[in-house]
Amino acid sequence: MIKKIAVIGAGTMGHSIALNFSIYGYDVNLYDTNSTRIANVEEEIKEELEFLAEEEFIEPSEIMKALSNICYFTDLQEAVMDRDYVIEAAPEILKLKQELFQKLDEFCLDHTILASNTSSLNLESMMALISNDRRKKMIVNHWYNPGHIMPIVELSFFGNMPEDIYLKVEHLYKSINKQCVKVLKDIPGLVANRIQQGVAREVFSIIEQGIAAPEDIDKALQFGPAFRYATTGQLEIADLGGLDIWCTVGDNLLKVMDNSLSANSLLRRKVEEGKLGLKSGEGFFKYNQENSSEIRKRFIQKLIHQLKASEYYVEKKTSLNNI
Ligand SMILES: NC(=O)c1ccc[n+]([C@@H]2O[C@H](COP(=O)([O-])OP(=O)(O)OC[C@H]3O[C@@H](n4cnc5c(N)ncnc54)[C@H](O)[C@@H]3O)[C@@H](O)[C@H]2O)c1
């Protein structure tokens, strides 16, 4: 059974992965090469826990308990040497991840399972420098941002790992109330990101062609397909609507839709102009940067409300008994 966890990289994803396990009582070591980041991340995690308490996602009394479950490291070997499960959430650079996994293979116990949170790299290439034995204990576990709120994790089951090890990892994620998506082929982007990119490609194309204003395009998604997607997946929607209809509409529409093989040119132009979205004050919409932390908070708040309204939401205490 997995009890002791290490998270490698304390950035956007790593700190929220550590936070998520800590509120469910897991013992977590959080490591980063950047000592300034390690010095500051505890305060950031504390503020996020306080916000979760304000939103009644956790009890106020759980804040200090969760904080005490996380230890902070800048020495990799110390961070991982007694761990059962190590999640790499370092930058998306193949060579960096290969070398990191080589060190983890050396520093970790024989039974330790190594996981990568990669968004786009192949498992096979990330395993290039690790031993044959460790290959059987290596998995992609892809979280979604913000990790401590989004209820999904995608798990690889690509044939390198025996089923009993996969089931241990699945059990770990079920114990923190994640919905596990088992992915059977070693393809970049796994499942959820590929679906999202398909939608985003058409959305960027619609705005580029001037078919609707940005707020109307987002409204069409939010109150159209995405409104159903929050409760019912695409394949079930197709079944409910009738596959014959989906076939006819597909033949009519797909030939006039965007099929480009690289990022949209309007998107690229905005990036070149420094219009990066909230972080620069303008993207498709304009933002008052003084309010940026409030805007982010409101985004998280809406996700928490949606999560609580979901039929799959399980009170945290119920799941704690599973550890
Ligand atoms: N940001 C997202 O929305 C998102 C979502 C899912 C998956 N991912 C994936 O998660 C991983 C991390 O992404 P992120 O957005 O958290 O990145 P980030 O840049 O926010 O954080 C990366 C952290 O890793 C640290 N780091 C750099 N070199 C390191 C090393 N050699 N060892 C350990 N730590 C090191 C950095 O100091 C930084 O704190 C990437 O593989 C990314 O593709 C990101």
The ligand as a Gaussian input file, in Angstrom:
#p B3LYP/6-31G(d) Opt

LIG

0 1
 N        0.637000      23.697000     -15.553000
 C       -0.292000      22.860000     -15.969000
 O       -1.439000      23.247000     -16.227000
 C        0.010000      21.397000     -16.100000
 C       -1.054000      20.472000     -16.102000
 C       -0.775000      19.096000     -16.153000
 C        0.537000      18.673000     -16.263000
 N        1.558000      19.597000     -16.284000
 C        2.933000      19.075000     -16.336000
 O        3.452000      19.092000     -15.004000
 C        4.867000      19.334000     -15.051000
 C        5.179000      20.557000     -14.221000
 O        4.500000      21.671000     -14.773000
 P        4.259000      23.021000     -13.933000
 O        3.267000      23.796000     -14.698000
 O        4.019000      22.696000     -12.513000
 O        5.699000      23.707000     -14.072000
 P        6.303000      24.904000     -13.216000
 O        7.296000      25.585000     -14.103000
 O        5.236000      25.710000     -12.570000
 O        7.092000      24.144000     -12.038000
 C        8.227000      23.368000     -12.256000
 C        9.045000      23.372000     -10.968000
 O       10.114000      22.458000     -11.142000
 C       11.289000      23.029000     -10.590000
 N       12.452000      22.398000     -11.222000
 C       13.215000      22.811000     -12.266000
 N       14.155000      21.891000     -12.540000
 C       13.975000      20.862000     -11.657000
 C       14.633000      19.639000     -11.433000
 N       15.666000      19.242000     -12.175000
 N       14.186000      18.855000     -10.440000
 C       13.127000      19.228000      -9.687000
 N       12.459000      20.380000      -9.843000
 C       12.895000      21.187000     -10.819000
 C       11.167000      24.515000     -10.849000
 O       11.969000      25.257000      -9.926000
 C        9.669000      24.738000     -10.644000
 O        9.363000      25.085000      -9.302000
 C        5.223000      19.456000     -16.521000
 O        5.630000      18.211000     -16.991000
 C        3.903000      19.870000     -17.164000
 O        3.831000      19.523000     -18.522000
 C        1.320000      20.936000     -16.181000

